[in-house]
């Protein structure tokens, strides 16, 4: 339920509700009637996908070719710390 207070509207868990709606809509488009038969823990699924996307953003700014040429190790270091962080989610 929305709480209306002094002209503003507050909707509890709006972000989660929007994520849930979006994921369900995409899955329904991809899987159709089979979506109803899938046993997916939606909150865990949403959190996992969100974490994967958040952790992959910095990788888009690294050049794999330059990292390999310079042998800086920052790509592997980021990958390692991402795995450790993901396991702790």
C-alpha positions as CSV (number, residue, x, y, z in Angstrom):
1,X,0.0,0.0,0.0
2,X,1.2,3.5,-0.7
3,X,1.5,6.0,2.2
4,X,0.5,9.5,1.3
5,X,2.0,12.1,3.6
6,X,1.9,15.9,2.9
7,X,1.6,15.5,-0.9
8,X,4.3,12.9,-1.3
9,X,3.8,9.2,-2.0
10,X,6.0,6.5,-0.5
11,X,5.8,3.0,-1.9
12,X,7.5,0.4,0.3
13,X,9.9,-1.9,-1.5
14,X,9.4,-0.1,-4.8
15,X,12.8,-1.1,-6.2
16,X,12.3,-4.8,-5.4
17,X,8.7,-4.7,-6.9
18,X,10.0,-3.1,-10.1
19,X,12.9,-5.6,-10.3
20,X,10.4,-8.5,-9.8
21,X,8.0,-7.1,-12.4
22,X,10.8,-6.6,-14.9
23,X,12.3,-10.1,-14.3
24,X,8.9,-11.8,-14.5
25,X,8.1,-9.9,-17.8
26,X,11.3,-10.9,-19.4
27,X,11.1,-14.5,-18.3
28,X,7.4,-14.7,-19.5
29,X,8.5,-13.3,-22.9
30,X,11.4,-15.8,-23.1
31,X,9.7,-18.9,-21.7
32,X,6.0,-18.3,-22.2
33,X,3.7,-20.7,-20.4
34,X,6.8,-22.7,-19.3
35,X,7.6,-19.8,-16.9
36,X,4.8,-20.9,-14.6
37,X,6.4,-24.4,-14.2
38,X,9.8,-22.9,-13.3
39,X,10.6,-23.0,-9.6
40,X,12.7,-19.9,-9.1
41,X,13.3,-18.1,-5.8
42,X,12.8,-14.6,-7.3
43,X,14.4,-12.5,-4.6
44,X,17.6,-14.7,-4.7
45,X,17.6,-14.6,-8.5
46,X,17.2,-10.8,-8.6
47,X,20.0,-10.3,-6.0
48,X,22.3,-12.6,-7.9
49,X,21.8,-10.9,-11.3
50,X,22.1,-7.5,-9.8
51,X,25.4,-8.5,-8.1
52,X,26.8,-10.0,-11.3
53,X,25.9,-6.8,-13.2
54,X,27.4,-4.5,-10.6
55,X,30.6,-6.5,-10.4
56,X,31.0,-6.7,-14.2
57,X,30.8,-2.9,-14.8
58,X,34.5,-2.2,-13.9
59,X,35.7,-4.9,-16.3
60,X,34.2,-2.9,-19.2
61,X,36.8,-0.2,-18.6
62,X,39.8,-2.5,-18.7
63,X,41.5,-3.5,-21.9
64,X,42.2,-7.2,-21.8
65,X,44.9,-6.7,-24.5
66,X,46.7,-4.0,-22.6
67,X,46.4,-5.9,-19.3
68,X,48.0,-8.9,-21.0
69,X,50.8,-6.8,-22.7
70,X,51.6,-5.0,-19.5
71,X,51.1,-8.0,-17.3
72,X,49.7,-5.7,-14.7
73,X,47.6,-8.4,-13.0
74,X,44.8,-5.9,-12.2
75,X,42.3,-7.9,-14.4
76,X,43.1,-11.1,-12.5
77,X,43.2,-9.3,-9.2
78,X,39.7,-7.8,-9.8
79,X,38.4,-11.1,-10.9
80,X,39.7,-12.8,-7.8
81,X,38.2,-10.2,-5.5
82,X,34.9,-10.3,-7.4
83,X,34.6,-14.0,-6.8
84,X,35.4,-13.6,-3.1
85,X,32.8,-10.8,-2.8
86,X,30.2,-12.8,-4.8
87,X,30.5,-15.8,-2.5
88,X,29.9,-13.5,0.5
89,X,26.6,-12.1,-1.0
